[in-house]
Amino acid sequence: MDDGLARYRRWYRMLLRFYPRPYRERFAESMEQTFTDLFRERARAGFVLWIFVETFAGIVRERATDLVRFEVTRNSTGFFRLVKYAAIALAGLTVAGIITLMILARGTGDDLAGIVAPALLLTILSVVAAVVAAILQSSSERRQRKANNDLPS
């Protein structure tokens, strides 16, 4: 049992190395301790697989968060432009889907409220996201222009 624990701890420690350094420095030790405690309580192969998969998902989340933070600080105007156009595209596709559904269901007597209501909510949220992104993009562009004008020639 202790031999298995030592092996799984080594593997878990190697997995934790994939977290971003600040996250790893802050949480790795306590994560290893929690892993050890839980392993002792529930020493099963399924548990080990589950905890490894969950940890891997956490690593992917942290890396994605770091990437977004980096992209926003490096090029916030481009990021907000991307969000704006993605939200507009999502709203447009959702409206097109609603219209298509209504045309296909015309005359059948089917109740589409269960489908159309969430789709309309998604459309409204997409439009709100597009408006917010457009405002933030405009603000970012103004800040960049001001920073460029303040540079000595």
C-alpha positions as CSV (number, residue, x, y, z in Angstrom):
1,M,0.0,0.0,0.0
2,D,2.7,2.5,0.9
3,D,4.7,1.5,-2.2
4,G,1.6,2.3,-4.3
5,L,1.0,5.5,-2.4
6,A,4.7,6.6,-3.0
7,R,4.3,5.8,-6.7
8,Y,1.0,7.7,-7.1
9,R,2.4,10.7,-5.1
10,R,5.4,10.9,-7.5
11,W,3.0,10.8,-10.5
12,Y,0.8,13.4,-8.9
13,R,3.7,15.7,-8.1
14,M,4.8,15.4,-11.7
15,L,1.3,16.3,-12.8
16,L,1.3,19.4,-10.6
17,R,4.4,20.7,-12.4
18,F,2.1,21.6,-15.3
19,Y,0.3,24.2,-13.3
20,P,1.6,27.8,-13.8
21,R,4.5,28.6,-11.4
22,P,2.6,31.1,-9.2
23,Y,-0.3,28.7,-8.7
24,R,2.0,25.8,-8.1
25,E,4.1,27.7,-5.5
26,R,1.0,28.7,-3.7
27,F,-1.0,25.4,-3.7
28,A,1.1,22.4,-4.7
29,E,2.1,21.4,-1.1
30,S,-1.4,21.5,0.2
31,M,-2.7,19.7,-2.9
32,E,-0.2,16.9,-2.4
33,Q,-1.2,16.6,1.3
34,T,-4.9,16.5,0.3
35,F,-4.1,13.8,-2.3
36,T,-2.3,11.7,0.3
37,D,-5.0,12.0,2.8
38,L,-7.7,11.1,0.3
39,F,-5.7,8.3,-1.1
40,R,-5.4,6.8,2.4
41,E,-9.1,7.1,2.9
42,R,-10.2,5.8,-0.5
43,A,-7.3,3.8,-2.0
44,R,-8.9,2.6,-5.2
45,A,-7.7,2.7,-8.8
46,G,-10.9,4.6,-9.8
47,F,-10.2,7.3,-7.2
48,V,-6.7,7.8,-8.5
49,L,-7.8,8.1,-12.1
50,W,-10.6,10.5,-11.1
51,I,-8.3,12.8,-9.1
52,F,-5.7,12.8,-11.9
53,V,-8.4,13.7,-14.5
54,E,-9.8,16.4,-12.1
55,T,-6.3,17.8,-11.6
56,F,-5.6,17.8,-15.3
57,A,-8.9,19.8,-15.9
58,G,-7.7,22.3,-13.3
59,I,-4.4,22.7,-15.1
60,V,-6.2,23.3,-18.4
61,R,-8.4,25.9,-16.6
62,E,-5.5,27.7,-15.0
63,R,-3.5,27.7,-18.3
64,A,-6.5,29.1,-20.2
65,T,-7.0,31.8,-17.6
66,D,-3.3,32.8,-17.8
67,L,-3.6,32.9,-21.6
68,V,-6.6,35.2,-21.5
69,R,-5.0,37.4,-18.9
70,F,-1.9,37.7,-21.0
71,E,-3.9,38.4,-24.2
72,V,-6.1,41.0,-22.6
73,T,-3.2,42.9,-21.1
74,R,-1.1,42.6,-24.3
75,N,-3.7,43.5,-26.8
76,S,-7.0,44.4,-25.1
77,T,-8.4,46.1,-28.2
78,G,-8.0,43.0,-30.3
79,F,-9.4,40.8,-27.6
80,F,-12.5,43.0,-27.1
81,R,-13.0,43.1,-30.9
82,L,-12.9,39.3,-31.0
83,V,-15.4,39.0,-28.2
84,K,-17.7,41.6,-29.9
85,Y,-17.7,39.8,-33.2
86,A,-18.1,36.3,-31.6
87,A,-21.1,37.6,-29.6
88,I,-22.7,39.2,-32.7
89,A,-22.1,35.9,-34.6
90,L,-23.7,33.9,-31.8
91,A,-26.7,36.2,-31.6
92,G,-27.1,36.0,-35.4
93,L,-26.9,32.2,-35.5
94,T,-29.3,31.9,-32.6
95,V,-31.9,34.2,-34.3
96,A,-31.4,32.3,-37.6
97,G,-32.0,29.0,-35.7
98,I,-35.2,30.4,-34.1
99,I,-36.6,31.5,-37.4
100,T,-35.7,28.2,-39.0
101,L,-37.4,26.3,-36.2
102,M,-40.5,28.5,-36.4
103,I,-40.8,28.0,-40.2
104,L,-40.3,24.2,-39.9
105,A,-42.8,23.9,-37.1
106,R,-45.4,26.2,-38.8
107,G,-48.8,24.4,-39.0
108,T,-47.7,21.4,-36.9
109,G,-49.2,22.7,-33.6
110,D,-45.9,22.0,-31.7
111,D,-45.2,24.1,-28.7
112,L,-41.8,25.7,-29.2
113,A,-41.7,27.8,-26.1
114,G,-39.3,25.4,-24.3
115,I,-36.8,25.9,-27.1
116,V,-37.4,29.4,-28.2
117,A,-37.3,31.0,-24.7
118,P,-33.8,29.8,-23.9
119,A,-32.6,30.7,-27.4
120,L,-34.0,34.2,-27.0
121,L,-32.3,34.5,-23.6
122,L,-29.0,33.5,-25.3
123,T,-29.6,36.0,-28.0
124,I,-30.2,38.8,-25.5
125,L,-27.1,37.8,-23.5
126,S,-25.0,37.8,-26.7
127,V,-26.2,41.2,-27.6
128,V,-25.3,42.5,-24.1
129,A,-21.9,40.9,-24.4
130,A,-21.3,42.5,-27.8
131,V,-22.3,46.0,-26.5
132,V,-20.1,45.7,-23.4
133,A,-17.2,44.5,-25.6
134,A,-17.7,47.3,-28.0
135,I,-17.7,49.9,-25.2
136,L,-14.5,48.3,-23.7
137,Q,-12.9,48.1,-27.2
138,S,-13.6,51.8,-27.7
139,S,-12.2,52.7,-24.3
140,S,-9.1,50.7,-25.0
141,E,-8.6,52.3,-28.4
142,R,-8.9,55.8,-26.7
143,R,-6.3,54.8,-24.1
144,Q,-3.9,53.5,-26.8
145,R,-4.3,56.7,-28.9
146,K,-3.7,58.8,-25.8
147,A,-0.6,56.8,-24.9
148,N,0.7,57.1,-28.5
149,N,0.1,60.9,-28.5
150,D,1.9,61.2,-25.2
151,L,5.1,59.5,-26.6
152,P,7.9,61.9,-27.4
153,S,8.6,62.3,-31.1
